[in-house]
Amino acid sequence: MNKKILIIGLGSIGKRHLKNLVSLDYQDVSIVTKSDNKTKGFESFMHYSSIDKACGANKFDIGGIKKNI
């Protein structure tokens, strides 16, 4: 799939959404999270420390906010 997706927050729900997107063959997914330890296992995705930085660097088609960022 060629949609650019931004997941904001990588708690349990964010991780579940990310895994589901990968299983559906979405490749262009970026993540916003303030916690470096939550990104383990997701190193192949672009990571940002803030929504402003993510949106300043890219234009996304879809975004999802998950509570814990």
Contacts in CASP RR format, 6 or more apart in sequence:
PFRMAT RR
TARGET T0000
AUTHOR 0000-0000-0000
METHOD contacts of the structure
MODEL  1
MNKKILIIGLGSIGKRHLKNLVSLDYQDVSIVTKSDNKTKGFESFMHYSS
IDKACGANKFDIGGIKKNI
1 24 0 8 1.000
1 25 0 8 1.000
1 26 0 8 1.000
1 27 0 8 1.000
1 28 0 8 1.000
2 28 0 8 1.000
3 26 0 8 1.000
3 28 0 8 1.000
3 61 0 8 1.000
3 62 0 8 1.000
4 28 0 8 1.000
4 30 0 8 1.000
4 58 0 8 1.000
4 59 0 8 1.000
4 60 0 8 1.000
4 61 0 8 1.000
4 62 0 8 1.000
5 21 0 8 1.000
5 26 0 8 1.000
5 28 0 8 1.000
5 29 0 8 1.000
5 30 0 8 1.000
5 60 0 8 1.000
5 61 0 8 1.000
5 62 0 8 1.000
5 63 0 8 1.000
5 64 0 8 1.000
6 29 0 8 1.000
6 30 0 8 1.000
6 31 0 8 1.000
6 32 0 8 1.000
6 54 0 8 1.000
6 55 0 8 1.000
6 58 0 8 1.000
6 60 0 8 1.000
6 62 0 8 1.000
6 63 0 8 1.000
6 64 0 8 1.000
7 14 0 8 1.000
7 17 0 8 1.000
7 18 0 8 1.000
7 21 0 8 1.000
7 29 0 8 1.000
7 30 0 8 1.000
7 31 0 8 1.000
7 32 0 8 1.000
7 63 0 8 1.000
7 64 0 8 1.000
7 66 0 8 1.000
8 31 0 8 1.000
8 32 0 8 1.000
8 51 0 8 1.000
8 54 0 8 1.000
8 63 0 8 1.000
8 64 0 8 1.000
8 65 0 8 1.000
8 66 0 8 1.000
8 69 0 8 1.000
9 31 0 8 1.000
9 32 0 8 1.000
9 33 0 8 1.000
9 65 0 8 1.000
9 66 0 8 1.000
9 67 0 8 1.000
9 68 0 8 1.000
9 69 0 8 1.000
10 18 0 8 1.000
10 31 0 8 1.000
10 33 0 8 1.000
10 35 0 8 1.000
10 38 0 8 1.000
10 39 0 8 1.000
10 42 0 8 1.000
10 66 0 8 1.000
10 68 0 8 1.000
10 69 0 8 1.000
11 33 0 8 1.000
11 38 0 8 1.000
11 66 0 8 1.000
11 67 0 8 1.000
11 68 0 8 1.000
13 66 0 8 1.000
13 67 0 8 1.000
14 66 0 8 1.000
15 38 0 8 1.000
15 42 0 8 1.000
17 64 0 8 1.000
17 66 0 8 1.000
18 29 0 8 1.000
18 31 0 8 1.000
18 42 0 8 1.000
18 45 0 8 1.000
21 29 0 8 1.000
22 29 0 8 1.000
29 45 0 8 1.000
30 45 0 8 1.000
30 46 0 8 1.000
30 47 0 8 1.000
30 48 0 8 1.000
30 54 0 8 1.000
30 58 0 8 1.000
30 60 0 8 1.000
31 39 0 8 1.000
31 42 0 8 1.000
31 45 0 8 1.000
31 46 0 8 1.000
31 47 0 8 1.000
31 48 0 8 1.000
32 47 0 8 1.000
32 48 0 8 1.000
32 49 0 8 1.000
32 50 0 8 1.000
32 51 0 8 1.000
32 53 0 8 1.000
32 54 0 8 1.000
32 69 0 8 1.000
33 39 0 8 1.000
33 47 0 8 1.000
33 49 0 8 1.000
33 69 0 8 1.000
34 49 0 8 1.000
34 50 0 8 1.000
34 69 0 8 1.000
39 47 0 8 1.000
46 58 0 8 1.000
48 54 0 8 1.000
48 57 0 8 1.000
54 60 0 8 1.000
END
